[in-house]
């Protein structure tokens, strides 16, 4: 049995809304600044250290990136470091956007931060 579980965007949204999910975005800072899932914390894969991840305190630890590849590598690093179970957002933020779920984005023409929905 794998210690890494794929989780659907709608399930992550529900977990964020109920306070049951700690969402870690492993994309780079420029990607995070342009658009992000509300409530996500930034820990880029390029400097990823499993010891730096905050304690999930009974929450499901969910990782996400753009499409799922980088977050899967980070999830593997967490499992190798001793985390019992880690969740990976299936399809990353791209799948999240395809389903029309909430985002925080920067409008490129104005620099304004725009919220698209709420968790």
Backbone as XML, in Angstrom:
<?xml version="1.0"?>
<chain id="A" units="angstrom">
  <residue number="1" name="UNK">
    <atom name="N" x="0.844" y="-1.187" z="0.000"/>
    <atom name="CA" x="0.000" y="0.000" z="0.000"/>
    <atom name="C" x="0.885" y="1.245" z="0.000"/>
  </residue>
  <residue number="2" name="UNK">
    <atom name="N" x="0.536" y="2.180" z="-0.846"/>
    <atom name="CA" x="1.288" y="3.425" z="-0.943"/>
    <atom name="C" x="0.927" y="4.359" z="0.207"/>
  </residue>
  <residue number="3" name="UNK">
    <atom name="N" x="1.905" y="5.123" z="0.649"/>
    <atom name="CA" x="1.661" y="6.133" z="1.670"/>
    <atom name="C" x="1.257" y="7.457" z="1.040"/>
  </residue>
  <residue number="4" name="UNK">
    <atom name="N" x="1.188" y="7.501" z="-0.288"/>
    <atom name="CA" x="0.793" y="8.706" z="-1.010"/>
    <atom name="C" x="-0.558" y="8.437" z="-1.656"/>
  </residue>
  <residue number="5" name="UNK">
    <atom name="N" x="-1.525" y="9.279" z="-1.311"/>
    <atom name="CA" x="-2.893" y="9.094" z="-1.790"/>
    <atom name="C" x="-3.266" y="10.256" z="-2.696"/>
  </residue>
  <residue number="6" name="UNK">
    <atom name="N" x="-3.750" y="9.937" z="-3.892"/>
    <atom name="CA" x="-4.248" y="10.969" z="-4.811"/>
    <atom name="C" x="-5.609" y="11.433" z="-4.305"/>
  </residue>
  <residue number="7" name="UNK">
    <atom name="N" x="-5.830" y="12.737" z="-4.295"/>
    <atom name="CA" x="-7.097" y="13.273" z="-3.796"/>
    <atom name="C" x="-7.650" y="14.270" z="-4.810"/>
  </residue>
  <residue number="8" name="UNK">
    <atom name="N" x="-8.947" y="14.213" z="-5.033"/>
    <atom name="CA" x="-9.622" y="15.060" z="-6.014"/>
    <atom name="C" x="-9.710" y="16.505" z="-5.532"/>
  </residue>
  <residue number="9" name="UNK">
    <atom name="N" x="-9.698" y="17.455" z="-6.470"/>
    <atom name="CA" x="-9.819" y="18.866" z="-6.093"/>
    <atom name="C" x="-11.027" y="19.174" z="-5.204"/>
  </residue>
  <residue number="10" name="UNK">
    <atom name="N" x="-12.175" y="18.624" z="-5.509"/>
    <atom name="CA" x="-13.374" y="18.898" z="-4.699"/>
    <atom name="C" x="-13.199" y="18.417" z="-3.265"/>
  </residue>
  <residue number="11" name="UNK">
    <atom name="N" x="-12.501" y="17.294" z="-3.078"/>
    <atom name="CA" x="-12.257" y="16.780" z="-1.733"/>
    <atom name="C" x="-11.298" y="17.686" z="-0.967"/>
  </residue>
  <residue number="12" name="UNK">
    <atom name="N" x="-10.306" y="18.246" z="-1.664"/>
    <atom name="CA" x="-9.379" y="19.183" z="-1.019"/>
    <atom name="C" x="-10.124" y="20.448" z="-0.615"/>
  </residue>
  <residue number="13" name="UNK">
    <atom name="N" x="-10.977" y="20.943" z="-1.499"/>
    <atom name="CA" x="-11.752" y="22.140" z="-1.161"/>
    <atom name="C" x="-12.591" y="21.896" z="0.095"/>
  </residue>
  <residue number="14" name="UNK">
    <atom name="N" x="-13.269" y="20.766" z="0.149"/>
    <atom name="CA" x="-14.099" y="20.450" z="1.316"/>
    <atom name="C" x="-13.241" y="20.362" z="2.577"/>
  </residue>
  <residue number="15" name="UNK">
    <atom name="N" x="-12.057" y="19.769" z="2.469"/>
    <atom name="CA" x="-11.162" y="19.656" z="3.607"/>
    <atom name="C" x="-10.617" y="20.998" z="4.062"/>
  </residue>
  <residue number="16" name="UNK">
    <atom name="N" x="-10.352" y="21.894" z="3.120"/>
    <atom name="CA" x="-9.917" y="23.245" z="3.476"/>
    <atom name="C" x="-11.044" y="23.981" z="4.202"/>
  </residue>
  <residue number="17" name="UNK">
    <atom name="N" x="-12.255" y="23.851" z="3.676"/>
    <atom name="CA" x="-13.408" y="24.540" z="4.269"/>
    <atom name="C" x="-13.688" y="24.060" z="5.692"/>
  </residue>
  <residue number="18" name="UNK">
    <atom name="N" x="-13.450" y="22.780" z="5.944"/>
    <atom name="CA" x="-13.734" y="22.224" z="7.267"/>
    <atom name="C" x="-12.532" y="22.289" z="8.207"/>
  </residue>
  <residue number="19" name="UNK">
    <atom name="N" x="-11.396" y="22.771" z="7.698"/>
    <atom name="CA" x="-10.199" y="22.861" z="8.524"/>
    <atom name="C" x="-9.473" y="21.541" z="8.701"/>
  </residue>
  <residue number="20" name="UNK">
    <atom name="N" x="-9.771" y="20.563" z="7.849"/>
    <atom name="CA" x="-9.173" y="19.235" z="7.966"/>
    <atom name="C" x="-7.960" y="19.032" z="7.078"/>
  </residue>
  <residue number="21" name="UNK">
    <atom name="N" x="-7.583" y="20.059" z="6.271"/>
    <atom name="CA" x="-6.484" y="19.928" z="5.323"/>
    <atom name="C" x="-5.458" y="21.024" z="5.557"/>
  </residue>
  <residue number="22" name="UNK">
    <atom name="N" x="-4.185" y="20.628" z="5.513"/>
    <atom name="CA" x="-3.066" y="21.565" z="5.438"/>
    <atom name="C" x="-2.529" y="21.437" z="4.021"/>
  </residue>
  <residue number="23" name="UNK">
    <atom name="N" x="-2.702" y="22.494" z="3.213"/>
    <atom name="CA" x="-2.330" y="22.457" z="1.800"/>
    <atom name="C" x="-0.978" y="23.122" z="1.599"/>
  </residue>
  <residue number="24" name="UNK">
    <atom name="N" x="-0.042" y="22.378" z="0.994"/>
    <atom name="CA" x="1.301" y="22.861" z="0.710"/>
    <atom name="C" x="1.475" y="22.954" z="-0.797"/>
  </residue>
  <residue number="25" name="UNK">
    <atom name="N" x="1.794" y="24.153" z="-1.281"/>
    <atom name="CA" x="2.043" y="24.412" z="-2.700"/>
    <atom name="C" x="3.548" y="24.328" z="-2.923"/>
  </residue>
  <residue number="26" name="UNK">
    <atom name="N" x="3.999" y="23.419" z="-3.783"/>
    <atom name="CA" x="5.434" y="23.240" z="-4.020"/>
    <atom name="C" x="5.907" y="23.901" z="-5.311"/>
  </residue>
  <residue number="27" name="UNK">
    <atom name="N" x="5.049" y="24.721" z="-5.912"/>
    <atom name="CA" x="5.479" y="25.468" z="-7.095"/>
    <atom name="C" x="6.464" y="26.552" z="-6.656"/>
  </residue>
  <residue number="28" name="UNK">
    <atom name="N" x="7.036" y="27.245" z="-7.620"/>
    <atom name="CA" x="7.992" y="28.308" z="-7.310"/>
    <atom name="C" x="7.258" y="29.585" z="-6.910"/>
  </residue>
  <residue number="29" name="UNK">
    <atom name="N" x="7.975" y="30.490" z="-6.255"/>
    <atom name="CA" x="7.380" y="31.713" z="-5.711"/>
    <atom name="C" x="6.679" y="32.549" z="-6.774"/>
  </residue>
  <residue number="30" name="UNK">
    <atom name="N" x="7.246" y="32.638" z="-7.982"/>
    <atom name="CA" x="6.604" y="33.433" z="-9.035"/>
    <atom name="C" x="5.277" y="32.821" z="-9.467"/>
  </residue>
  <residue number="31" name="UNK">
    <atom name="N" x="5.178" y="31.511" z="-9.485"/>
    <atom name="CA" x="3.922" y="30.844" z="-9.832"/>
    <atom name="C" x="2.885" y="31.095" z="-8.743"/>
  </residue>
  <residue number="32" name="UNK">
    <atom name="N" x="3.310" y="30.968" z="-7.512"/>
    <atom name="CA" x="2.436" y="31.178" z="-6.360"/>
    <atom name="C" x="1.928" y="32.615" z="-6.329"/>
  </residue>
  <residue number="33" name="UNK">
    <atom name="N" x="2.806" y="33.567" z="-6.638"/>
    <atom name="CA" x="2.425" y="34.986" z="-6.622"/>
    <atom name="C" x="1.377" y="35.289" z="-7.682"/>
  </residue>
  <residue number="34" name="UNK">
    <atom name="N" x="1.451" y="34.620" z="-8.827"/>
    <atom name="CA" x="0.512" y="34.869" z="-9.921"/>
    <atom name="C" x="-0.879" y="34.314" z="-9.631"/>
  </residue>
  <residue number="35" name="UNK">
    <atom name="N" x="-0.931" y="33.092" z="-9.114"/>
    <atom name="CA" x="-2.214" y="32.479" z="-8.758"/>
    <atom name="C" x="-1.974" y="31.376" z="-7.746"/>
  </residue>
  <residue number="36" name="UNK">
    <atom name="N" x="-2.941" y="31.268" z="-6.828"/>
    <atom name="CA" x="-2.808" y="30.243" z="-5.793"/>
    <atom name="C" x="-4.186" y="29.859" z="-5.258"/>
  </residue>
  <residue number="37" name="UNK">
    <atom name="N" x="-4.206" y="28.721" z="-4.611"/>
    <atom name="CA" x="-5.415" y="28.245" z="-3.953"/>
    <atom name="C" x="-5.473" y="28.914" z="-2.577"/>
  </residue>
  <residue number="38" name="UNK">
    <atom name="N" x="-6.609" y="29.514" z="-2.231"/>
    <atom name="CA" x="-6.717" y="30.151" z="-0.916"/>
    <atom name="C" x="-6.385" y="29.169" z="0.209"/>
  </residue>
  <residue number="39" name="UNK">
    <atom name="N" x="-5.536" y="29.602" z="1.111"/>
    <atom name="CA" x="-5.155" y="28.769" z="2.239"/>
    <atom name="C" x="-3.889" y="27.956" z="2.039"/>
  </residue>
  <residue number="40" name="UNK">
    <atom name="N" x="-3.367" y="27.919" z="0.802"/>
    <atom name="CA" x="-2.153" y="27.150" z="0.533"/>
    <atom name="C" x="-0.928" y="27.857" z="1.112"/>
  </residue>
  <residue number="41" name="UNK">
    <atom name="N" x="0.011" y="27.063" z="1.611"/>
    <atom name="CA" x="1.294" y="27.566" z="2.087"/>
    <atom name="C" x="2.364" y="27.231" z="1.053"/>
  </residue>
  <residue number="42" name="UNK">
    <atom name="N" x="3.318" y="28.122" z="0.860"/>
    <atom name="CA" x="4.349" y="27.941" z="-0.163"/>
    <atom name="C" x="5.610" y="27.305" z="0.413"/>
  </residue>
  <residue number="43" name="UNK">
    <atom name="N" x="5.982" y="26.155" z="-0.140"/>
    <atom name="CA" x="7.246" y="25.469" z="0.148"/>
    <atom name="C" x="7.765" y="24.932" z="-1.180"/>
  </residue>
  <residue number="44" name="UNK">
    <atom name="N" x="8.497" y="25.766" z="-1.956"/>
    <atom name="CA" x="8.913" y="25.371" z="-3.311"/>
    <atom name="C" x="9.752" y="24.088" z="-3.341"/>
  </residue>
  <residue number="45" name="UNK">
    <atom name="N" x="9.518" y="23.290" z="-4.365"/>
    <atom name="CA" x="10.258" y="22.041" z="-4.519"/>
    <atom name="C" x="11.755" y="22.311" z="-4.659"/>
  </residue>
  <residue number="46" name="UNK">
    <atom name="N" x="12.145" y="23.421" z="-5.275"/>
    <atom name="CA" x="13.566" y="23.710" z="-5.500"/>
    <atom name="C" x="14.349" y="23.837" z="-4.196"/>
  </residue>
  <residue number="47" name="UNK">
    <atom name="N" x="13.674" y="24.138" z="-3.099"/>
    <atom name="CA" x="14.336" y="24.254" z="-1.799"/>
    <atom name="C" x="13.637" y="23.378" z="-0.753"/>
  </residue>
  <residue number="48" name="UNK">
    <atom name="N" x="12.902" y="22.386" z="-1.207"/>
    <atom name="CA" x="12.045" y="21.586" z="-0.337"/>
    <atom name="C" x="12.852" y="20.809" z="0.699"/>
  </residue>
  <residue number="49" name="UNK">
    <atom name="N" x="12.456" y="20.962" z="1.945"/>
    <atom name="CA" x="13.056" y="20.230" z="3.054"/>
    <atom name="C" x="11.907" y="19.678" z="3.894"/>
  </residue>
  <residue number="50" name="UNK">
    <atom name="N" x="11.733" y="18.355" z="3.916"/>
    <atom name="CA" x="10.629" y="17.776" z="4.680"/>
    <atom name="C" x="10.591" y="18.221" z="6.145"/>
  </residue>
  <residue number="51" name="UNK">
    <atom name="N" x="11.751" y="18.540" z="6.715"/>
    <atom name="CA" x="11.792" y="18.969" z="8.119"/>
    <atom name="C" x="11.175" y="20.355" z="8.314"/>
  </residue>
  <residue number="52" name="UNK">
    <atom name="N" x="11.060" y="21.139" z="7.239"/>
    <atom name="CA" x="10.521" y="22.501" z="7.338"/>
    <atom name="C" x="8.995" y="22.545" z="7.267"/>
  </residue>
  <residue number="53" name="UNK">
    <atom name="N" x="8.375" y="21.449" z="6.893"/>
    <atom name="CA" x="6.920" y="21.417" z="6.757"/>
    <atom name="C" x="6.292" y="21.502" z="8.149"/>
  </residue>
  <residue number="54" name="UNK">
    <atom name="N" x="5.341" y="22.425" z="8.336"/>
    <atom name="CA" x="4.726" y="22.547" z="9.662"/>
    <atom name="C" x="3.945" y="21.291" z="10.049"/>
  </residue>
  <residue number="55" name="UNK">
    <atom name="N" x="3.843" y="21.066" z="11.326"/>
    <atom name="CA" x="3.075" y="19.924" z="11.823"/>
    <atom name="C" x="1.625" y="20.058" z="11.372"/>
  </residue>
  <residue number="56" name="UNK">
    <atom name="N" x="1.079" y="18.992" z="10.864"/>
    <atom name="CA" x="-0.285" y="19.019" z="10.350"/>
    <atom name="C" x="-1.332" y="18.988" z="11.462"/>
  </residue>
  <residue number="57" name="UNK">
    <atom name="N" x="-0.943" y="18.675" z="12.670"/>
    <atom name="CA" x="-1.836" y="18.685" z="13.843"/>
    <atom name="C" x="-3.181" y="18.011" z="13.587"/>
  </residue>
  <residue number="58" name="UNK">
    <atom name="N" x="-3.135" y="16.762" z="13.157"/>
    <atom name="CA" x="-4.358" y="16.007" z="12.937"/>
    <atom name="C" x="-5.033" y="16.277" z="11.597"/>
  </residue>
  <residue number="59" name="UNK">
    <atom name="N" x="-4.463" y="17.162" z="10.797"/>
    <atom name="CA" x="-5.019" y="17.455" z="9.477"/>
    <atom name="C" x="-4.381" y="16.549" z="8.432"/>
  </residue>
  <residue number="60" name="UNK">
    <atom name="N" x="-5.073" y="16.405" z="7.303"/>
    <atom name="CA" x="-4.477" y="15.701" z="6.170"/>
    <atom name="C" x="-3.482" y="16.648" z="5.498"/>
  </residue>
  <residue number="61" name="UNK">
    <atom name="N" x="-2.274" y="16.184" z="5.266"/>
    <atom name="CA" x="-1.241" y="16.965" z="4.603"/>
    <atom name="C" x="-1.365" y="16.729" z="3.099"/>
  </residue>
  <residue number="62" name="UNK">
    <atom name="N" x="-1.783" y="17.785" z="2.372"/>
    <atom name="CA" x="-2.002" y="17.689" z="0.927"/>
    <atom name="C" x="-0.978" y="18.563" z="0.225"/>
  </residue>
  <residue number="63" name="UNK">
    <atom name="N" x="-0.318" y="17.996" z="-0.777"/>
    <atom name="CA" x="0.642" y="18.734" z="-1.587"/>
    <atom name="C" x="0.043" y="19.016" z="-2.951"/>
  </residue>
  <residue number="64" name="UNK">
    <atom name="N" x="0.432" y="20.160" z="-3.531"/>
    <atom name="CA" x="-0.044" y="20.500" z="-4.871"/>
    <atom name="C" x="1.009" y="21.300" z="-5.614"/>
  </residue>
  <residue number="65" name="UNK">
    <atom name="N" x="0.954" y="21.186" z="-6.937"/>
    <atom name="CA" x="1.794" y="21.971" z="-7.836"/>
    <atom name="C" x="0.917" y="22.342" z="-9.026"/>
  </residue>
  <residue number="66" name="UNK">
    <atom name="N" x="1.508" y="22.480" z="-10.193"/>
    <atom name="CA" x="0.716" y="22.847" z="-11.373"/>
    <atom name="C" x="-0.116" y="21.665" z="-11.879"/>
  </residue>
  <residue number="67" name="UNK">
    <atom name="N" x="0.532" y="20.501" z="-12.030"/>
    <atom name="CA" x="-0.169" y="19.358" z="-12.619"/>
    <atom name="C" x="-0.060" y="18.070" z="-11.810"/>
  </residue>
  <residue number="68" name="UNK">
    <atom name="N" x="0.778" y="18.039" z="-10.790"/>
    <atom name="CA" x="0.878" y="16.859" z="-9.944"/>
    <atom name="C" x="2.240" y="16.199" z="-9.890"/>
  </residue>
  <residue number="69" name="UNK">
    <atom name="N" x="3.125" y="16.513" z="-10.815"/>
    <atom name="CA" x="4.439" y="15.867" z="-10.853"/>
    <atom name="C" x="5.379" y="16.328" z="-9.751"/>
  </residue>
  <residue number="70" name="UNK">
    <atom name="N" x="5.525" y="17.622" z="-9.600"/>
    <atom name="CA" x="6.423" y="18.145" z="-8.564"/>
    <atom name="C" x="5.900" y="17.810" z="-7.168"/>
  </residue>
  <residue number="71" name="UNK">
    <atom name="N" x="4.600" y="17.906" z="-6.981"/>
    <atom name="CA" x="4.048" y="17.587" z="-5.659"/>
    <atom name="C" x="4.219" y="16.107" z="-5.345"/>
  </residue>
  <residue number="72" name="UNK">
    <atom name="N" x="4.201" y="15.252" z="-6.357"/>
    <atom name="CA" x="4.445" y="13.824" z="-6.122"/>
    <atom name="C" x="5.889" y="13.605" z="-5.664"/>
  </residue>
  <residue number="73" name="UNK">
    <atom name="N" x="6.842" y="14.330" z="-6.255"/>
    <atom name="CA" x="8.240" y="14.214" z="-5.815"/>
    <atom name="C" x="8.391" y="14.685" z="-4.366"/>
  </residue>
  <residue number="74" name="UNK">
    <atom name="N" x="7.718" y="15.786" z="-4.022"/>
    <atom name="CA" x="7.766" y="16.282" z="-2.641"/>
    <atom name="C" x="7.100" y="15.275" z="-1.694"/>
  </residue>
  <residue number="75" name="UNK">
    <atom name="N" x="6.005" y="14.673" z="-2.122"/>
    <atom name="CA" x="5.315" y="13.672" z="-1.303"/>
    <atom name="C" x="6.226" y="12.478" z="-1.046"/>
  </residue>
  <residue number="76" name="UNK">
    <atom name="N" x="6.956" y="12.045" z="-2.066"/>
    <atom name="CA" x="7.895" y="10.937" z="-1.904"/>
    <atom name="C" x="8.982" y="11.291" z="-0.893"/>
  </residue>
  <residue number="77" name="UNK">
    <atom name="N" x="9.452" y="12.550" z="-0.921"/>
    <atom name="CA" x="10.468" y="13.006" z="0.038"/>
    <atom name="C" x="9.905" y="12.989" z="1.455"/>
  </residue>
  <residue number="78" name="UNK">
    <atom name="N" x="8.651" y="13.389" z="1.612"/>
    <atom name="CA" x="8.022" y="13.370" z="2.939"/>
    <atom name="C" x="7.867" y="11.949" z="3.471"/>
  </residue>
  <residue number="79" name="UNK">
    <atom name="N" x="7.442" y="11.035" z="2.606"/>
    <atom name="CA" x="7.292" y="9.633" z="3.021"/>
    <atom name="C" x="8.660" y="9.065" z="3.400"/>
  </residue>
  <residue number="80" name="UNK">
    <atom name="N" x="9.685" y="9.371" z="2.598"/>
    <atom name="CA" x="11.040" y="8.898" z="2.908"/>
    <atom name="C" x="11.544" y="9.464" z="4.235"/>
  </residue>
  <residue number="81" name="UNK">
    <atom name="N" x="11.050" y="10.649" z="4.609"/>
    <atom name="CA" x="11.453" y="11.291" z="5.867"/>
    <atom name="C" x="10.617" y="10.809" z="7.054"/>
  </residue>
  <residue number="82" name="UNK">
    <atom name="N" x="9.660" y="9.905" z="6.794"/>
    <atom name="CA" x="8.925" y="9.309" z="7.899"/>
    <atom name="C" x="7.468" y="9.703" z="8.041"/>
  </residue>
  <residue number="83" name="UNK">
    <atom name="N" x="6.935" y="10.533" z="7.140"/>
    <atom name="CA" x="5.509" y="10.867" z="7.218"/>
    <atom name="C" x="4.695" y="9.620" z="6.859"/>
  </residue>
  <residue number="84" name="UNK">
    <atom name="N" x="3.729" y="9.303" z="7.689"/>
    <atom name="CA" x="2.956" y="8.076" z="7.517"/>
    <atom name="C" x="2.065" y="8.115" z="6.287"/>
  </residue>
  <residue number="85" name="UNK">
    <atom name="N" x="1.434" y="9.258" z="6.040"/>
    <atom name="CA" x="0.517" y="9.359" z="4.898"/>
    <atom name="C" x="0.511" y="10.794" z="4.397"/>
  </residue>
  <residue number="86" name="UNK">
    <atom name="N" x="0.643" y="10.927" z="3.088"/>
    <atom name="CA" x="0.662" y="12.234" z="2.435"/>
    <atom name="C" x="-0.328" y="12.164" z="1.276"/>
  </residue>
  <residue number="87" name="UNK">
    <atom name="N" x="-1.014" y="13.268" z="1.038"/>
    <atom name="CA" x="-1.988" y="13.346" z="-0.054"/>
    <atom name="C" x="-1.450" y="14.249" z="-1.142"/>
  </residue>
  <residue number="88" name="UNK">
    <atom name="N" x="-1.764" y="13.907" z="-2.396"/>
    <atom name="CA" x="-1.335" y="14.677" z="-3.554"/>
    <atom name="C" x="-2.578" y="15.127" z="-4.322"/>
  </residue>
  <residue number="89" name="UNK">
    <atom name="N" x="-2.700" y="16.441" z="-4.547"/>
    <atom name="CA" x="-3.840" y="16.968" z="-5.295"/>
    <atom name="C" x="-3.761" y="16.465" z="-6.735"/>
  </residue>
  <residue number="90" name="UNK">
    <atom name="N" x="-4.677" y="15.600" z="-7.095"/>
    <atom name="CA" x="-4.696" y="14.979" z="-8.421"/>
    <atom name="C" x="-4.898" y="16.035" z="-9.503"/>
  </residue>
  <residue number="91" name="UNK">
    <atom name="N" x="-3.907" y="16.198" z="-10.376"/>
    <atom name="CA" x="-3.991" y="17.174" z="-11.458"/>
    <atom name="C" x="-3.544" y="18.571" z="-11.073"/>
  </residue>
  <residue number="92" name="UNK">
    <atom name="N" x="-3.185" y="18.774" z="-9.808"/>
    <atom name="CA" x="-2.661" y="20.053" z="-9.345"/>
    <atom name="C" x="-3.633" y="21.212" z="-9.511"/>
  </residue>
  <residue number="93" name="UNK">
    <atom name="N" x="-3.059" y="22.415" z="-9.513"/>
    <atom name="CA" x="-3.887" y="23.615" z="-9.629"/>
    <atom name="C" x="-4.587" y="23.676" z="-10.985"/>
  </residue>
  <residue number="94" name="UNK">
    <atom name="N" x="-4.017" y="23.011" z="-11.993"/>
    <atom name="CA" x="-4.683" y="22.987" z="-13.306"/>
    <atom name="C" x="-6.041" y="22.291" z="-13.216"/>
  </residue>
  <residue number="95" name="UNK">
    <atom name="N" x="-6.092" y="21.168" z="-12.515"/>
    <atom name="CA" x="-7.373" y="20.461" z="-12.333"/>
    <atom name="C" x="-8.310" y="21.295" z="-11.467"/>
  </residue>
  <residue number="96" name="UNK">
    <atom name="N" x="-7.761" y="21.950" z="-10.456"/>
    <atom name="CA" x="-8.535" y="22.828" z="-9.573"/>
    <atom name="C" x="-9.228" y="23.904" z="-10.411"/>
  </residue>
  <residue number="97" name="UNK">
    <atom name="N" x="-8.475" y="24.554" z="-11.314"/>
    <atom name="CA" x="-9.033" y="25.617" z="-12.168"/>
    <atom name="C" x="-10.058" y="25.061" z="-13.140"/>
  </residue>
  <residue number="98" name="UNK">
    <atom name="N" x="-9.791" y="23.883" z="-13.701"/>
    <atom name="CA" x="-10.725" y="23.266" z="-14.644"/>
    <atom name="C" x="-12.085" y="23.045" z="-13.996"/>
  </residue>
  <residue number="99" name="UNK">
    <atom name="N" x="-12.079" y="22.761" z="-12.698"/>
    <atom name="CA" x="-13.333" y="22.534" z="-11.973"/>
    <atom name="C" x="-13.953" y="23.834" z="-11.462"/>
  </residue>
  <residue number="100" name="UNK">
    <atom name="N" x="-13.319" y="24.964" z="-11.770"/>
    <atom name="CA" x="-13.889" y="26.258" z="-11.389"/>
    <atom name="C" x="-13.846" y="26.552" z="-9.900"/>
  </residue>
  <residue number="101" name="UNK">
    <atom name="N" x="-12.878" y="25.970" z="-9.206"/>
    <atom name="CA" x="-12.780" y="26.167" z="-7.762"/>
    <atom name="C" x="-12.074" y="27.492" z="-7.451"/>
  </residue>
  <residue number="102" name="UNK">
    <atom name="N" x="-12.198" y="27.994" z="-6.225"/>
    <atom name="CA" x="-11.687" y="29.322" z="-5.874"/>
    <atom name="C" x="-10.177" y="29.483" z="-6.070"/>
  </residue>
  <residue number="103" name="UNK">
    <atom name="N" x="-9.800" y="30.672" z="-6.523"/>
    <atom name="CA" x="-8.400" y="31.042" z="-6.731"/>
    <atom name="C" x="-8.170" y="32.460" z="-6.260"/>
  </residue>
  <residue number="104" name="UNK">
    <atom name="N" x="-6.947" y="32.734" z="-5.895"/>
    <atom name="CA" x="-6.490" y="34.102" z="-5.721"/>
    <atom name="C" x="-5.517" y="34.347" z="-6.861"/>
  </residue>
  <residue number="105" name="UNK">
    <atom name="N" x="-5.784" y="35.377" z="-7.661"/>
    <atom name="CA" x="-4.965" y="35.662" z="-8.846"/>
    <atom name="C" x="-4.542" y="37.122" z="-8.850"/>
  </residue>
  <residue number="106" name="UNK">
    <atom name="N" x="-3.464" y="37.386" z="-9.573"/>
    <atom name="CA" x="-3.048" y="38.751" z="-9.833"/>
    <atom name="C" x="-3.460" y="39.074" z="-11.260"/>
  </residue>
  <residue number="107" name="UNK">
    <atom name="N" x="-4.229" y="40.147" z="-11.416"/>
    <atom name="CA" x="-4.641" y="40.598" z="-12.748"/>
    <atom name="C" x="-3.410" y="41.212" z="-13.418"/>
  </residue>
  <residue number="108" name="UNK">
    <atom name="N" x="-2.915" y="40.606" z="-14.510"/>
    <atom name="CA" x="-1.651" y="41.060" z="-15.099"/>
    <atom name="C" x="-1.680" y="42.482" z="-15.659"/>
  </residue>
  <residue number="109" name="UNK">
    <atom name="N" x="-2.822" y="42.959" z="-16.062"/>
    <atom name="CA" x="-2.870" y="44.304" z="-16.650"/>
    <atom name="C" x="-2.904" y="45.410" z="-15.605"/>
  </residue>
  <residue number="110" name="UNK">
    <atom name="N" x="-3.323" y="45.085" z="-14.371"/>
    <atom name="CA" x="-3.430" y="46.100" z="-13.328"/>
    <atom name="C" x="-2.595" y="45.814" z="-12.099"/>
  </residue>
  <residue number="111" name="UNK">
    <atom name="N" x="-2.180" y="44.571" z="-11.919"/>
    <atom name="CA" x="-1.467" y="44.188" z="-10.712"/>
    <atom name="C" x="-2.376" y="43.970" z="-9.518"/>
  </residue>
  <residue number="112" name="UNK">
    <atom name="N" x="-3.676" y="44.104" z="-9.725"/>
    <atom name="CA" x="-4.651" y="43.935" z="-8.653"/>
    <atom name="C" x="-4.789" y="42.448" z="-8.288"/>
  </residue>
  <residue number="113" name="UNK">
    <atom name="N" x="-4.914" y="42.196" z="-6.997"/>
    <atom name="CA" x="-5.186" y="40.835" z="-6.516"/>
    <atom name="C" x="-6.691" y="40.632" z="-6.572"/>
  </residue>
  <residue number="114" name="UNK">
    <atom name="N" x="-7.093" y="39.545" z="-7.215"/>
    <atom name="CA" x="-8.518" y="39.257" z="-7.412"/>
    <atom name="C" x="-8.818" y="37.876" z="-6.852"/>
  </residue>
  <residue number="115" name="UNK">
    <atom name="N" x="-9.856" y="37.808" z="-6.033"/>
    <atom name="CA" x="-10.306" y="36.510" z="-5.533"/>
    <atom name="C" x="-11.416" y="35.992" z="-6.443"/>
  </residue>
  <residue number="116" name="UNK">
    <atom name="N" x="-11.269" y="34.760" z="-6.870"/>
    <atom name="CA" x="-12.289" y="34.091" z="-7.680"/>
    <atom name="C" x="-12.933" y="33.018" z="-6.814"/>
  </residue>
  <residue number="117" name="UNK">
    <atom name="N" x="-13.948" y="33.422" z="-6.054"/>
    <atom name="CA" x="-14.646" y="32.482" z="-5.184"/>
    <atom name="C" x="-13.983" y="32.361" z="-3.826"/>
  </residue>
  <residue number="118" name="UNK">
    <atom name="N" x="-14.625" y="31.668" z="-2.945"/>
    <atom name="CA" x="-14.117" y="31.444" z="-1.589"/>
    <atom name="C" x="-14.183" y="29.964" z="-1.263"/>
  </residue>
  <residue number="119" name="UNK">
    <atom name="N" x="-13.297" y="29.583" z="-0.377"/>
    <atom name="CA" x="-13.264" y="28.176" z="0.069"/>
    <atom name="C" x="-14.463" y="27.887" z="0.916"/>
  </residue>
</chain>
